[in-house]
Amino acid sequence: MHDFEFLRFVNIGQYLPTGSVIHRLDPRARLVAGFLLLAAITAAPRWTGLVIALVVLLAALLIARIPVGYALKGLLPPLPFIAFLAVVQILFGPRSAAVTPLWTWGPVYVSAAGLLNGALLVLRFAALILALSWLSFCISTAEIVRALDALLAPLTKIGLPTHAFVLMVQVTLRFLPLLALEAERIAKSQASRGAEWGTGRGGLLRRARQALPLLVPLFLTGLQRAENLALAMQARGYQGGKGRTTMMPLRFGSVDAAALALAAILAIVVVCV
Amino acid sequence: MHGNLQAFSAGFAYPAQTSLIEFTNVTYAYPLPNGGRIAALREISLRIEEGEYVAIVGANGSGKSTLARHLNALLVPDEGRVIVAGLDTRDQAQHATIHRTVGMVFQRPEDQIVASLVEEDVAFGAENMGLPPAEIRARVDEALAMVGMTEQRMRPPHQLSAGQQQRVALAGVLAMRPRCIVFDEATAMLDPAGRHAVRAMMADLHRAGLTIITITHFMEEALDAQRVVVLERGRVALDGSPEMVFADVSLLRTLGLDLPPAAGLAHLLRQHFPALPAGLLTVPALVKALDALPHHAGESPAAPVEPLPVAGPPLIEVRDLGHTYMLGTPLAQRSLEGVTLDIGEGAAHALLGATGSGKSTLMQHLNGLLRPQEGTVRVGEYALHDPKTDVRAVRRMVGLVFQLPETQIFEQYVGDEIAYGPRLQGLLGDSLRQRVRWAMEMVGMGFNAFKDRFTFALSGGEKRKVALASILALRPAVLLLDEPTAGLDPASHREVLAHLQKLKETGMTLVLSSHQMEDVAALTGHVTVLDAGRTVLDGRVCDVFAQGESLRALGLSTPVVTQVVEGLRACGWPLPSGLVSAAALIAVLSQYVLVNGLNGF
């Protein structure tokens, strides 16, 4: 019954301005801290580190005044996918002569190590998704853009077009919700013409073919929007990053430094325990 | 918006003897993919003076937008030249200065906003100028105050209404402190309140000394200007005061245009009351002229003369419908609240309301795109609140034409596009052909002339008709239309209305939402007014439009006939209030106006 609300439970990318302590930090500190945590979770070799990461994330959600239930709901859509990966890992994971299988059936083979690996995979994915959602709850796209612009600025000295890159990110971020809305609108419109959305019918091939009436208009309106935007930017005097100034220069204070240091320490703990 | 405008304009000082913008024999052609070129402007010469307020009008393809893009060097002429504030637009080095001299607000509000935060977007142009941060901050704050968007400065633009987004776009231009602002169909996508706000701002900025150029399909907006330039196929066809340009109806029609609604009504009334002077363009002028005619007043009001709208037994029944988007998330948003509605078979029913009042959500409940979360919806024999109901059958019975449906065309050929729906229903061969032919004829497109045309090469009005035909090809019993005439030029607008009228006469039930009160008055018999997801007014079209006061409070307006009646009643004429059609108005006026000492015809 909510077949057309494509983004209802996808909460990565959803900014929630609660005005918490975390939201008031310099965006560069938030962005770097988030990436440190993400890197640590990806690299953490043992389950103790991942459990610590989950605890840290829960605390971070509470401090950021995000409803924990809503954050956890974000785990639901990718759950079947993660479960599938975990089962593959358990059944077909690497085997060695040193471990004794708990259960075998033809090529299928379950060992204690395999089970542990499967559990690690689930934990890791859950922590990654939570960390990504936390980051997007706490930092708006506008702030990401400003932070990236400031962080990448030194690279312009070696001739990289960082400003153009940041603008590209900015426009993409700004147009994603518009494209999602557009996709919803087109899907609804084609459904009114008899396409089988929201009726839960049709095989894989049929579904693929149905995508055409969705993708062609989406692509065309996307192009049209891009052209309109380019024109509007040109009309407002945009000529690349050269000679451009910014309204809000960022300030990195001692609180930001402390928060960043704390995130770095936590990241090291997650990897090393 | 007021207050600081004087201070804003005081900073400028420039020589007055030269024109601000000067076109000399400008010719421009768009290159085609096959190497050819298609002419858009032909030898246009035009001068726009500092402080003028100019409206540019013309049918689709007349070259309005191309002309607009030459005003600030977004396009450069192939031949001839454009001088802006003394600078030749062919000189690339001057473009930065030209862009900040002549700012531009575009048609689609959401496409011209760059940043994901209102105030950062307003700062974009000023940042491009390389100003110091404190100066940018000051200009942004000032511009936001001028458009009345200071409170929304920290919000993401996609959460604003179209009218608010358009004000943000205007603020972004104002922060660059231009001498001239071009509005390129900037009101086309707005509801009456949004349109009114943008028009008021144009007038304020003009009073503050800025040059305003507006490009529009709405003739009543051209009346706001001091000067109207009419384009036809790339040439200036007329150039003069609104009084002069709107004097000749038949000439306007041949140029693909129309009179402003009030002037159109005055023109019609003059045929019955020849004593009315010519050149009445606005409702107040028309009311004043009518009141000056010899008439007798003080009698008891005549009985309402509007014909009773057609409506059979109830076909659509909505009871206590409630809907929340993003239910169960922190972003949950209540969209409908206790809506109750009946639509009879064969009726034409309008849904009115400002942007975001829930009209689209309600419509989507009527063909099963949304299922009721609360309350019930019954369409014919189908109960949509029953999860077992087959929504495909409902969608077949109820066709929905979305806003700007031409953006959803995906086939290469017109015939295939229209055949998409019936094909999915299983129609083949000759019966499919017959169905497509019928649908095309219903929108006035010849089957043989159009079926093999490329969809992308059609004009805006033709695309709209293809999109309409592609729904009609499903042979729905009910047709839902979301803003069916939005963004069309006057000629296409008239044509689409005529086709809808024809569909109504075939007995099809029509439900439409529109910001065009004249369309609603011409087409529908019943009206439901929504505000913040609730029904606030509901009834026959004449009864609802009689409540001008409440409608205006909701950000809506009334058709010109109703406005004239309201004006005359205020002058003491004992007219019945429930009038919406020109025919009824003429019939009633004939009872009061004295022609040669006798009552009218």
Interface residues (C-beta under 8 A of the other chain):
Chain A: M1 H2 F4 E5 R8 F9 N11 Q14 Y15 L16 P17 P67 Y70 K73 S140 T141 A142 V145 Q170 V171 L173 R174 P177 L178 L181 R185 I186 K188 S189 Q190 A191 S192 R193 G194 A195 E196 G198 T199 L212 P213 V216 P217 L220 T221 Q224 R225 N228 L229 L231 A232 M233 Q234 A235 R236 G237 Y238 Q239 G243 R244 T245 T246 M247 M248 P249
Chain B: R69 N72 L74 H95 A96 H99 R100 G103 M104 F106 R108 E110 D111 Q112 I113 V114 A115 S116 L117 E119 E120 A123 F124 G125 A126 E127 N128 M129 G130 L131 P132 P133 I136 R137 V140 M154 P156 P157 H158 A169 G172 V173 M176 Y325 M326 L327 G328 T329 P330 L331 Q364 N367 L369 L370 R371 Q373 P387 V391 R392 R395 R396 G399 L400 F402 P405 T407 Q408 I409 F410 Y420 G421 L424 Q425 S470 I471 L474
